Amino acid sequence: MQLTGEAPALAVSVEDYRRATGFIEADAEADLLIESYLRAAQEVVEAGTNRLLGRRSVRLVFDARPRLLRWWFPCAPVAEVTGVKLIQGAAETIIALPDLGLRMLQDEPQILFPLGTVSGGPAVIEVEAVVGADRADARLQQAIILIAKDWREANIAIDQTEYTRASFGCRALMKQARYQRPAVTEDF
């Protein structure tokens, strides 16, 4: 998945973090540090749940075999599919969006392709979409706060990978909201 637009805003603001943790100290340097913890914690939560917090434009590319029928997105939710392109050899074909079947975009996002979309040999399909939730799930916001709080209390640098393991409580919150696609593709 490749980001094609701007990165989304933080799912948890510095002010929300302060209220939740009782961390009153307000100065520009502390705010920058907290913001960096929150951004890194949000990335951990998004990667651990496959649920994106905040809208963003992305490009997804996958290999498609002949007889392709259905493809599941690797993340949820999907707000909108803005374009689909079939690349087979040197030929590029835009697939008309009305010809596609978009299903369950909030919970189990998938695209149903018309019969015969991929014929002949293997192909590559590029999907342009807007993904992510307008409003973050409260459980995931709490997981972000807990992770950032742990990191701040341990006084670690964001790039210290030996401490980036989430606590039991965070993992439980993330597990409750995890999106796992049932399959990548389906043929008829």
N, C-alpha and C positions, 0 to 999 in steps of 0.2 A: 504494500500500500504506500503510495507516494502522495504527500501533501502537495496540492496544487494551488492552494490559496493561503490565506493568513492562518497562523496558529490560533486556536480558540483562547478565550479568556479563561482565567482560573475558575475552577468549579467552587473553590472555597477562597473567599477574599481574606486579606490580612486581618481585617476587622472581625470577620466571622471567627477566624482562628483565635484572636485575642479574647473574644467573648467566651468561646468554648473552653479555653485553657486557663483563663484568669491571668494571662500574661499581659500586664498593663503597660510595661515599659514601651514608650512610644518615641522612637527617634528614627531618622532616615536610614541609618546603618542597620539597625535591628529590623526595620521593615523590609529592606532588601534581602537580608538573610532569611527571614521568614518566607518571603515570596519565593526565593530559590528552593527552600524546602518544600513549599506547597506545590510548586511546578513539578519537581522531581517526584514527589509523592503521588501526584495526579498521574504521571506517566506510569508509575508502578501499578497503580490501581487499574488504569486502562489496559495495560498489558496483561494483568492478572485476571481481568474479567471479560475482555473483548467487548466491553461497553464503553463507547467514547463519550466523554463529558464535554459538551460544547460542540456546536456545529463547525464543520470544516469541509472544504472541497478536496476530494481525493481522486486519484486514478488507481484502479486495480487492474492488473494484467494477469491472465491465466491461459494455460494451454487448453485448447479445446479439441476433442476428437470428433470424427464424424458421428452423426446420430446424437449429438448433444441435445438434451431436452431441458435440463434444469441445472442452475448454478446457485449455490448458497453463498452469501456474503460472509467474509471472515469476521465481521464485527456487526454490532447492532447498537442502536437503531439506525435505519437509513431514512433520511428525510425525503430525498428525491434522487432519481436517476436522471442525469442531464445529457448523457450520450453513451452510445455503445458502437464500437467499431470492430469489424472482423478483418483480420489481416491474415491472408493466405498467400504465401509466396510473396510476390511483389504487389499483389492486388490488395487494395484497402476498400472495404465496403462499409458504409454507415448503415446501421440497422435502425429502421424507423421505430421510435419509442412506442407509438400506438400498436405496433406488431408484437411487442413484448408483453408478457404477463408478469406484473409485479405483484408479489404476494407477501403478506405478513411482515411488512417493512419494519415494524416496531419490535417484534418479538423474534422472528426467525426469517430475516429478509432473504428473498430469493427471486431469481429471474427465471421465467419460463420462456424458452426460445421456440419460435415456430419450427415445425418439422422441416428438415432440410436446410437449416441455417448454415450448418457446416457440412459440406459435401466434398467428396474427394479425399484429399489427405488431411493431415493435422493442420490446425490453425491456431492463431493467438487472438484472444478477444480482450479489448481494452474497454473498461467500464469507467465512465466519469460519473461521480455521484457526490451528493452532499450527505455526510454522515454525522452522527452524534446527536445527543439530546439537547434540547433547549434548556432544560432544567435538570440538574444532576439528581440522581436518586439519593435520598437522605442517608441511606446505609453507606453509599460510596463516599459521600461527603465526610461522614464520620470516620471512615477508614483513612481518608486523606489526612484528617486532623490528627488521628492517632499516630500515623506514621511520621508526620512532620514533627509532632510533639516528642516522639521517641528520639528522632534524630537531633532535635534541638537540645534535649536534655543530655544526650550523649556527647554533644558538642563535636559532631563529626562534620567532615567536609562531604559534600554531595557525591564526590567521586570515590569515596572510600567504599568499595564494593563489599567488603567483608561484613559491613553492618547493615546492608540494605535489605536484609531478610525481614519481612513483616512479622509482627507479633501474632500470637494465636488469635486474639480478638479481631485484628485486621483481616487475617486470612478467613475467619468465619464470616465476617461481613462481606468480603469479596466473593466467597463461595456462594452465598445466598443469591447474588445478583449476576453470577457468571453466565455468559452466553457461549454455548458450544454448538457449533454448526453440526447438523446430523450427518452431512456428507459434503463433499466438495462439488461433485457433479453427478448427474444422473442421465443415463442414456435410455432410449426407448428400445 
